[in-house]
Amino acid sequence: MSRPVSDLPNLGPRSAEWLTAIGIQTAEELREIGYAAAYQELIASGTAAPHRMMLYALAGAVMDRSCMSFSREEKREIEEMAGLR
């Protein structure tokens, strides 16, 4: 059975609602599209306002770790993947 995105680290009901609005309901779907593409779609669709913490939360969800654990270098790499640098 597919795991809902709200079961992933860093993602709660509100972010799950946003992801559902762009067609992502399961952990598998999020991993398939990737955190960078999901973030870009959230922003492009107007579903969520641009915010780096949302990007880090999505990346952490895909990587199954807390978004608070990323080093400065990892955050730079995540931002580059999302086209923010």
N, C-alpha and C positions, 0 to 999 in steps of 0.2 A: 504494500500500500504506500502511496505517495505521502511524504511528510509535508505538512503545510509550512509556508515560509515563516509563519509566526513561531514555529518551534526552533528556528535557527537562532544562534547567539545574536544579540544586538537588535533583533527585529521583534516588534510587538504588534499589537492590533492596528495601530495607525499606519505603520510602514507596510504591513500586510495589505491594508486597504488600498494604499497607493499602488503597490505592486499589482494587485488584482485589477486595478483600473487600467493597467497597461498590458494585461494578459498573462501575468506571472502569478501563479497560485501555489506552486509547489517548490520545494527545495531543488528538485531535479531541474525544473524549468529555469530557476535562477542560475543554477550552476551551468546549464547549457548556454544560456544567453551571455552569462558573465556579468560581474559587478559593474564594469565600466559601461557596457552597453545598456544595462538596466538603468544606471544612473543617468546616462545621456537621454534615454527615452523618458524618464520621469521629468526631467527638466524641459525637454523639447515639447512634451505634451501639456506642460503647464500643471501637471499633477502635483508636483512638489517644487518648492523654491530651491534654487542652488544653495547648497550648504555642504562644506567639506565633511562634516561629521556624518551626514547621510551617506556620503561616498565611503567613508571609513567603515560605517556600520554594514553596508552591503558587502564590502570586501571581506570584513571579518566573518560575516555570515557564510560567504562562499568558502572561506578558509577554515571555518569552524573554530574561531578564536575571538576573544574580546577585541573590540576596536580600540580599546584603551591600551592594548599591549604593543601597538605598532611603534617602531622606532621612527625617528625623524626621516631617516633614509627610506624606510618602507613606505612612509606616507608620501614622500616624493615620487616613488615608483608607482604607487597607486594613483596619484594625481596625473602622472604622465600617461598611464593606461587610459585614463578618462579624458585625456586631451586638455587638462587644465594647466599644463606647463609646456 
